[in-house]
């Protein structure tokens, strides 16, 4: 499972409700992200906020985006990450084939 790669999505709780960080399977990758709104400590958000796990090979990658991760969408064989940075809505493209090798 994801925890075997040394990290796992953290589940945030708010008034009895459980929120999972955004995640999506795109091809052979599990992509999930974090942000200050998902219950992660602020000091961790400054280091990384997007994780890509190649579940077929067992490789993992961490990326730092300039914004939180609120939504992950597949676009062809790649992904688009949507999130906010303050009051600004931002989009980041992730080319998954560049993670291979």
C-alpha positions in Angstrom: 0.0 0.0 0.0 1.0 3.7 -0.1 2.3 3.5 3.5 4.9 1.0 2.4 6.6 3.8 0.4 7.3 5.7 3.6 4.4 8.1 3.5 0.7 7.9 3.4 -2.2 10.4 2.9 -3.2 11.9 6.3 -6.8 12.0 7.1 -8.0 15.3 8.5 -10.9 15.5 10.9 -13.2 18.4 11.5 -16.2 18.3 13.8 -16.6 14.5 13.3 -16.4 14.6 9.5 -13.5 12.9 7.8 -11.8 14.5 4.8 -9.4 12.7 2.5 -6.8 14.6 0.6 -7.4 14.8 -3.1 -6.1 11.8 -5.0 -6.5 10.2 -8.4 -5.2 7.3 -10.4 -3.8 8.4 -13.8 -2.3 5.5 -15.8 -0.1 3.6 -13.5 0.3 6.5 -11.1 -1.5 7.3 -7.9 -1.3 11.1 -7.5 -2.3 12.8 -4.3 -1.7 16.2 -2.8 -1.7 18.2 0.3 -2.3 21.8 1.3 -2.9 23.9 4.4 -6.6 23.2 4.2 -6.1 19.4 4.5 -4.9 19.3 8.1 -1.2 19.1 7.3 1.3 21.2 9.4 2.4 24.4 7.8 6.0 23.4 8.0 5.4 20.3 5.9 3.5 22.3 3.2 6.6 24.4 2.6 8.6 21.3 1.7 6.3 19.3 -0.6 2.7 19.0 -1.5 2.3 16.6 -4.5 3.1 12.9 -4.4 3.3 10.6 -7.4 3.4 6.8 -6.7 4.2 4.5 -9.6 2.2 1.6 -8.1 3.4 -0.8 -10.9 7.1 -0.3 -10.2 7.1 0.9 -6.6 8.8 4.3 -7.4 7.6 7.5 -5.8 8.2 11.2 -6.5 7.5 14.3 -4.5 7.0 17.7 -6.0 6.6 21.2 -4.6 4.0 23.3 -6.2 3.4 27.0 -5.8 -0.2 26.3 -4.6 -2.2 23.9 -2.5 -3.7 20.8 -4.1 -7.5 21.0 -4.2 -8.3 18.9 -7.3 -6.4 16.5 -9.5 -7.7 15.8 -13.1 -6.5 13.5 -15.7 -5.7 15.1 -19.1 -4.8 12.5 -21.6 -2.0 10.5 -20.1 -0.9 13.4 -17.9 -2.5 15.4 -15.0 -3.6 18.9 -14.1 -3.4 20.0 -10.5 -5.8 22.7 -9.4 -5.4 24.7 -6.2 -5.2 28.1 -4.6 -2.4 30.3 -3.5 -4.0 32.9 -1.3 -6.9 34.3 -3.3 -5.5 33.1 -6.7 -6.7 30.0 -8.5 -3.7 28.2 -10.1 -3.2 25.3 -12.4 -0.1 23.1 -12.8 0.4 20.5 -15.5 2.3 17.3 -14.6 3.8 15.3 -17.5 3.8 11.8 -16.2 6.0 10.3 -18.8 8.9 12.4 -17.6 8.7 10.5 -14.3 9.5 7.3 -16.0 13.0 6.0 -16.3 
